[in-house]
Amino acid sequence: MSMIARLSTRDGDFEQRLGALLAFESAQDPSVEQAVAQIIEAVRARGDEAVLEFTRRFDRVQAVEMAQLEIPKSELSAARARIDAAKLGALEQAAQRIRAYHEHQRLQSWSFTEADGTVLGQRVTPLERVGVYVPGGKAAYPSTVLMNVIPAKVAGVSEVIMTVPTPGGERNDLVLAAADLTGVDRVFAIGGAQAVAALAYGTATVPAVDKIVGPGNAYVAAAKRRVFGVVGIDMVAGPSEILIVCDGANDPDWIAMDMFSQAEHDEIAQAVAISWDAAFLDKVQASIERLLPSMPRRAVIEASLRARGALILARDASEACALVNRIAPEHLELAASNAQDLVECIRNAGAIFVGSYTSEALGDYCAGPNHVLPTSRSARFSSPLGVYDFQKRSSLIAVSREGADKLGRIALTLARGEGLSAHALSARYRLQHPHEDIE
């Protein structure tokens, strides 16, 4: 059996095979949903007591009071001082680039004045308090801290509360240093559905937030779904994805490694390459088979490629672009000689990496744009996380006396048509001649 599926748009069964490739079973596990529901209800009812109970049970942290789970700022700064200069420098440079990029996204209030003096506009204000969930356990992700906290701070969020699980009590210096670097206001060593519930509903110790952002496992995703509406959430992300459009003018090893870079995330991550050069796809396949044995996460990569990976032969660049828009990938690499031209035909992609030198890995860490991106074809209707996710917009309406007469007549007529008499009278009271007969 080949390591990775080969498809061609010329094949009679292409549509069926593509549909199977893109299908992802996102139905929630009933046992996960039931467990999450119970955890959330317990935290709502018993607050800190429940958070402590679940932290002892799931993270093996034997805390008896919440003060033991709050990581003081002094520990954050100490972690920042402990990490080696190279890692600190990389964190600082990445943070600087991410902040500079996101500064361009800040929305501004605006208004305009009509001829009669009526003012209409939009007032933009930041959210007051945001919760950032940072995964812990098997891996630690300081990049998650940078990508979620920095846009919130650029937006002007008053208070950022971070939660990060610390299984066995192990606290990761890089994550804590990133929290210190980005100006996180409070950090709690809690995770799972209990952290999401504490952020959503608040406890005596953990303040309730307005929005929760950040990735997590199936329990975290289920908890975010369940508390949505009480608080805002960024998204419920699916497995990571990369789609590479490539021509024969590339190094096949580069393409293979870029596919590995997403496949190593998870056995259900997806890595796909599309080309109109069949011989080049043969070279990519050979590179995959040659390079894979040397990869530390070989088992994960192989499982991902076998289950959800593919090399697709298209007729030409135009057909490749059409497939991109249909697949709507999280990460899109345009590794082709005419990459800049291809950008113009792309409508659906979370992030577009233009040119052979623009690896997706650079976007994950330090290019500047956010790496929190829409997955599972949701790039058709949603966007990367950004400053705008931490700002809200209020409509601004200031009607002049003359405007109240003009608009009031329109509103009066429409309110009558809808049978809403109080609406009609509210508008009529403000007319210059409220008792005149209006048809």
PARO-577179 format. One line per 2 residues: number of its first residue (from 1); their letters; for each residue x, y, z of C-alpha. Coordinates in steps of 0.25 Angstrom, whole numbers, plus 5000, padded with zeros to 4 digits. Layout:
BEGIN
NUM	A	X Y Z ~ ...
This chain:
BEGIN
1	MS	5000 5000 5000 ~ 5005 5014 4996
3	MI	5009 5023 5008 ~ 4999 5034 5002
5	AR	4987 5034 4993 ~ 4989 5038 4978
7	LS	4977 5045 4971 ~ 4975 5051 4958
9	TR	4964 5060 4953 ~ 4963 5052 4940
11	DG	4959 5039 4948 ~ 4945 5035 4947
13	DF	4944 5033 4962 ~ 4951 5046 4966
15	EQ	4939 5053 4972 ~ 4936 5041 4980
17	RL	4950 5040 4985 ~ 4952 5055 4988
19	GA	4939 5055 4996 ~ 4944 5043 5004
21	LL	4957 5051 5006 ~ 4951 5063 5011
23	AF	4940 5057 5020 ~ 4943 5058 5034
25	ES	4934 5053 5045 ~ 4932 5064 5054
27	AQ	4920 5058 5062 ~ 4923 5060 5077
29	DP	4926 5048 5086 ~ 4914 5046 5095
31	SV	4923 5041 5106 ~ 4932 5054 5105
33	EQ	4919 5063 5104 ~ 4913 5056 5116
35	AV	4926 5058 5124 ~ 4928 5072 5120
37	AQ	4913 5075 5124 ~ 4915 5070 5138
39	II	4928 5077 5140 ~ 4922 5091 5135
41	EA	4910 5089 5144 ~ 4919 5085 5156
43	VR	4928 5098 5154 ~ 4915 5107 5153
45	AR	4909 5101 5166 ~ 4922 5099 5174
47	GD	4932 5109 5168 ~ 4946 5108 5173
49	EA	4943 5095 5181 ~ 4940 5088 5168
51	VL	4952 5094 5161 ~ 4961 5089 5171
53	EF	4954 5075 5171 ~ 4956 5074 5156
55	TR	4970 5079 5156 ~ 4974 5069 5167
57	RF	4967 5058 5159 ~ 4971 5061 5145
59	DR	4985 5068 5146 ~ 4990 5061 5159
61	VQ	4992 5075 5165 ~ 4989 5073 5180
63	AV	4985 5088 5183 ~ 4976 5090 5194
65	EM	4973 5105 5191 ~ 4972 5113 5179
67	AQ	4984 5122 5183 ~ 4993 5110 5180
69	LE	4987 5110 5166 ~ 4989 5125 5163
71	IP	5003 5127 5157 ~ 5008 5140 5162
73	KS	5015 5150 5153 ~ 5028 5149 5160
75	EL	5028 5134 5155 ~ 5025 5139 5141
77	SA	5037 5149 5141 ~ 5046 5138 5148
79	AR	5043 5128 5137 ~ 5046 5139 5127
81	AR	5060 5141 5133 ~ 5063 5126 5134
83	ID	5061 5123 5119 ~ 5073 5124 5111
85	AA	5077 5136 5103 ~ 5074 5130 5089
87	KL	5060 5125 5093 ~ 5057 5138 5099
89	GA	5062 5146 5087 ~ 5053 5138 5078
91	LE	5041 5140 5087 ~ 5044 5155 5087
93	QA	5046 5156 5072 ~ 5033 5148 5069
95	AQ	5025 5156 5079 ~ 5030 5169 5072
97	RI	5026 5164 5058 ~ 5013 5159 5063
99	RA	5010 5172 5070 ~ 5014 5181 5058
101	YH	5005 5173 5048 ~ 4993 5173 5058
103	EH	4994 5188 5060 ~ 4989 5190 5045
105	QR	4976 5182 5049 ~ 4971 5192 5060
107	LQ	4957 5197 5056 ~ 4954 5211 5058
109	SW	4941 5218 5062 ~ 4934 5227 5050
111	SF	4922 5235 5048 ~ 4916 5245 5037
113	TE	4906 5256 5038 ~ 4895 5257 5029
115	AD	4890 5270 5023 ~ 4879 5272 5034
117	GT	4889 5270 5045 ~ 4886 5256 5048
119	VL	4899 5248 5052 ~ 4901 5233 5049
121	GQ	4913 5225 5052 ~ 4919 5213 5059
123	RV	4926 5213 5072 ~ 4937 5203 5074
125	TP	4941 5198 5088 ~ 4950 5187 5093
127	LE	4945 5175 5101 ~ 4947 5177 5116
129	RV	4952 5164 5120 ~ 4957 5152 5112
131	GV	4961 5138 5115 ~ 4972 5131 5108
133	YV	4973 5116 5109 ~ 4987 5110 5106
135	PG	4989 5095 5105 ~ 4999 5088 5114
137	GK	5002 5074 5116 ~ 5008 5066 5105
139	AA	5013 5079 5099 ~ 5015 5094 5102
141	YP	5012 5105 5093 ~ 5018 5119 5095
143	ST	5013 5122 5081 ~ 4999 5120 5086
145	VL	5001 5131 5096 ~ 5007 5141 5086
147	MN	4996 5139 5076 ~ 4985 5140 5085
149	VI	4989 5150 5096 ~ 4996 5160 5086
151	PA	4984 5164 5078 ~ 4975 5165 5090
153	KV	4985 5175 5096 ~ 4986 5183 5083
155	AG	4971 5183 5083 ~ 4971 5190 5097
157	VS	4966 5179 5105 ~ 4966 5183 5120
159	EV	4969 5169 5126 ~ 4975 5156 5120
161	IM	4973 5144 5129 ~ 4981 5132 5124
163	TV	4979 5117 5128 ~ 4989 5106 5126
165	PT	4988 5092 5131 ~ 5001 5087 5138
167	PG	5000 5072 5139 ~ 5008 5067 5151
169	GE	5010 5081 5155 ~ 5020 5083 5144
171	RN	5020 5098 5139 ~ 5027 5101 5126
173	DL	5037 5113 5126 ~ 5035 5117 5111
175	VL	5020 5118 5113 ~ 5021 5126 5126
177	AA	5032 5135 5119 ~ 5022 5137 5108
179	AD	5011 5141 5117 ~ 5021 5151 5124
181	LT	5026 5157 5111 ~ 5011 5159 5106
183	GV	5006 5165 5118 ~ 4996 5155 5123
185	DR	4989 5160 5135 ~ 4986 5147 5143
187	VF	4990 5133 5141 ~ 4984 5120 5147
189	AI	4989 5106 5146 ~ 4976 5100 5142
191	GG	4972 5093 5130 ~ 4961 5085 5123
193	AQ	4946 5087 5123 ~ 4948 5092 5138
195	AV	4956 5104 5133 ~ 4946 5108 5122
197	AA	4935 5107 5132 ~ 4942 5116 5142
199	LA	4945 5126 5131 ~ 4931 5126 5126
201	YG	4923 5127 5139 ~ 4934 5132 5149
203	TA	4937 5127 5163 ~ 4941 5134 5176
205	TV	4955 5134 5170 ~ 4955 5133 5155
207	PA	4948 5145 5149 ~ 4937 5143 5138
209	VD	4942 5147 5124 ~ 4934 5153 5112
211	KI	4941 5143 5102 ~ 4949 5131 5102
213	VG	4960 5128 5092 ~ 4971 5118 5090
215	PG	4972 5103 5086 ~ 4970 5090 5094
217	NA	4966 5076 5093 ~ 4953 5070 5091
219	YV	4948 5073 5105 ~ 4952 5088 5104
221	AA	4945 5088 5090 ~ 4933 5082 5096
223	AK	4933 5092 5107 ~ 4935 5104 5098
225	RR	4923 5099 5090 ~ 4914 5098 5102
227	VF	4917 5112 5108 ~ 4916 5119 5095
229	GV	4905 5130 5097 ~ 4909 5132 5112
231	VG	4922 5137 5106 ~ 4928 5138 5092
233	ID	4938 5128 5087 ~ 4948 5129 5076
235	MV	4944 5116 5068 ~ 4943 5101 5071
237	AG	4955 5097 5063 ~ 4957 5084 5055
239	PS	4970 5076 5051 ~ 4981 5085 5045
241	EI	4982 5085 5030 ~ 4991 5089 5019
243	LI	4989 5090 5004 ~ 5001 5092 4995
245	VC	4999 5096 4981 ~ 5013 5093 4974
247	DG	5019 5093 4960 ~ 5031 5086 4955
249	AN	5041 5097 4959 ~ 5041 5093 4973
251	DP	5050 5084 4982 ~ 5041 5072 4985
253	DW	5048 5071 4999 ~ 5043 5084 5002
255	IA	5029 5080 4999 ~ 5029 5067 5006
257	MD	5035 5074 5019 ~ 5024 5085 5018
259	MF	5014 5073 5018 ~ 5020 5067 5030
261	SQ	5020 5080 5037 ~ 5005 5079 5038
263	AE	5004 5064 5038 ~ 5012 5063 5051
265	HD	5002 5071 5059 ~ 4992 5059 5060
267	EI	4988 5046 5053 ~ 4976 5053 5047
269	AQ	4983 5065 5042 ~ 4982 5067 5027
271	AV	4993 5069 5017 ~ 4990 5070 5002
273	AI	4998 5075 4990 ~ 4993 5079 4977
275	SW	5001 5080 4964 ~ 4999 5079 4949
277	DA	5012 5073 4947 ~ 5011 5058 4949
279	AF	5026 5055 4949 ~ 5028 5065 4960
281	LD	5017 5058 4969 ~ 5025 5045 4967
283	KV	5037 5053 4972 ~ 5029 5058 4984
285	QA	5024 5044 4987 ~ 5039 5038 4987
287	SI	5043 5050 4996 ~ 5032 5046 5006
289	ER	5036 5031 5006 ~ 5051 5035 5007
291	LL	5050 5046 5018 ~ 5039 5040 5027
293	PS	5048 5029 5034 ~ 5057 5040 5040
295	MP	5046 5048 5046 ~ 5044 5048 5061
297	RR	5029 5048 5060 ~ 5029 5038 5049
299	AV	5017 5029 5054 ~ 5008 5042 5055
301	IE	5012 5047 5041 ~ 5010 5033 5035
303	AS	4997 5031 5041 ~ 4992 5045 5037
305	LR	4997 5043 5022 ~ 4991 5029 5021
307	AR	4978 5034 5026 ~ 4976 5048 5021
309	GA	4988 5051 5012 ~ 4988 5052 4997
311	LI	4995 5056 4984 ~ 4986 5061 4974
313	LA	4988 5063 4959 ~ 4981 5075 4953
315	RD	4980 5078 4938 ~ 4985 5092 4940
317	AS	4987 5104 4950 ~ 4973 5108 4947
319	EA	4967 5095 4952 ~ 4977 5095 4964
321	CA	4971 5108 4968 ~ 4957 5103 4967
323	LV	4960 5092 4976 ~ 4967 5101 4986
325	NR	4954 5109 4987 ~ 4946 5096 4988
327	IA	4955 5091 4999 ~ 4956 5104 5006
329	PE	4969 5100 5014 ~ 4974 5105 5027
331	HL	4988 5107 5022 ~ 4990 5109 5007
333	EL	5004 5109 5001 ~ 5005 5114 4987
335	AA	5019 5108 4983 ~ 5019 5112 4968
337	SN	5026 5121 4959 ~ 5014 5129 4957
339	AQ	5010 5129 4971 ~ 5006 5144 4972
341	DL	4997 5142 4960 ~ 4990 5130 4967
343	VE	4987 5139 4979 ~ 4977 5146 4971
345	CI	4968 5134 4968 ~ 4968 5129 4983
347	RN	4955 5132 4990 ~ 4955 5122 5001
349	AG	4967 5120 5010 ~ 4971 5123 5025
351	AI	4985 5128 5022 ~ 4992 5129 5008
353	FV	5007 5126 5008 ~ 5012 5132 4995
355	GS	5025 5126 4988 ~ 5034 5115 4990
357	YT	5042 5121 5001 ~ 5029 5124 5009
359	SE	5028 5112 5018 ~ 5016 5110 5027
361	AL	5025 5108 5039 ~ 5029 5123 5038
363	GD	5014 5127 5039 ~ 5013 5118 5052
365	YC	5023 5125 5059 ~ 5028 5138 5055
367	AG	5024 5144 5041 ~ 5014 5153 5048
369	PN	4999 5149 5043 ~ 4992 5140 5053
371	HV	4993 5125 5053 ~ 4979 5123 5059
373	LP	4972 5120 5046 ~ 4958 5114 5041
375	TS	4959 5099 5039 ~ 4949 5088 5033
377	RS	4945 5097 5021 ~ 4941 5108 5030
379	AR	4950 5118 5022 ~ 4938 5119 5013
381	FS	4932 5128 5023 ~ 4941 5132 5034
383	SP	4955 5138 5036 ~ 4968 5137 5045
385	LG	4967 5142 5059 ~ 4971 5157 5060
387	VY	4969 5170 5067 ~ 4955 5171 5062
389	DF	4951 5158 5070 ~ 4954 5166 5083
391	QK	4947 5179 5079 ~ 4932 5181 5078
393	RS	4924 5191 5070 ~ 4912 5199 5075
395	SL	4903 5207 5065 ~ 4903 5222 5068
397	IA	4890 5230 5064 ~ 4888 5244 5068
399	VS	4875 5250 5061 ~ 4873 5265 5059
401	RE	4860 5271 5061 ~ 4858 5273 5046
403	GA	4863 5258 5044 ~ 4853 5253 5055
405	DK	4841 5259 5046 ~ 4847 5253 5033
407	LG	4850 5239 5039 ~ 4838 5239 5048
409	RI	4829 5239 5036 ~ 4836 5227 5030
411	AL	4836 5220 5043 ~ 4821 5223 5046
413	TL	4817 5218 5032 ~ 4825 5205 5034
415	AR	4821 5203 5048 ~ 4806 5204 5044
417	GE	4809 5193 5034 ~ 4815 5184 5044
419	GL	4803 5187 5054 ~ 4812 5192 5065
421	SA	4804 5204 5070 ~ 4814 5208 5081
423	HA	4825 5209 5071 ~ 4817 5218 5062
425	LS	4813 5227 5074 ~ 4827 5228 5078
427	AR	4831 5233 5065 ~ 4819 5242 5064
429	YR	4822 5249 5077 ~ 4834 5255 5071
431	LQ	4828 5260 5058 ~ 4828 5275 5057
433	HP	4813 5275 5056 ~ 4810 5262 5063
435	HE	4795 5263 5062 ~ 4794 5265 5046
437	DI	4787 5254 5039 ~ 4798 5245 5032
439	E	4793 5234 5023
